[in-house]
Amino acid sequence: MANLSFDFSGRTVVVTGAARGIGRAIGEHFHAAGAKVYLVDFDAAEVESASREIGAIGLAADVSDTGQVNAVVERVIADTGRIDVLVNNAGILRDAMVWKLTDEDYEAVMAVHAGGTFRFTRAVVPHFRERGTGRIINVTSYTGLRGNLGQSNYAMAKAGIIGFTKTTAKELARFGITVNAISPNAQTRMIESVPADKLAQLTEATPMGRYGTPEEMTAAVAFLASDEAAYVTGVVLPVDGGISI
């Protein structure tokens, strides 16, 4: 765990897609910084295990299902009386070249990435508006800006999250709510399906010469969630070792 720069004592943080990888690292960082952390993931066993290990609370939910999303938000507010930070990180891959991509795999990726980000944001906004404050951080991708072979569904979803981030930032700023995104480049399970030769090319194209760790993504999220970032909204912050330069 990196040195902590921000204090989140007394705050409540919800992180989706948090059983492993970047989501888990973000949850661990917020917990260490004093927050009450809820990890949300479709995999009930994995999220429960992760939560026990880092001292968070694990909730199993499908982010593409409105009822389950609303139930999570209601549960957290019932438990703590507040939500201060939402991190929309949930994602899946269903890779195929566009002429081989099925409706099912297209819809599944859109429903989790774009749909989950939309549903959780919509669910927390009434609470944030009532309190006059709130932080939303979405996780997008370099692929959403530049594209990637075999990932037209993923690229479309991640590009959509960028547009959603900027639009909701404009809509919610007057209520004291900020909406930002990070564009990570980290070694996680999400890139395990990338062929070795393609992975080598991507690594070589990164000025820092390596993929980041999930833990290296967390400080950017913590900053965007902090009081110090109160005047920062609508930003897509690359945390990518320079690959987007």
Order of alpha helices (4+ residues) and beta strands (2+ residues): beta-alpha-beta-alpha-beta-alpha-beta-alpha-alpha-beta-alpha-alpha-beta-alpha-alpha-beta
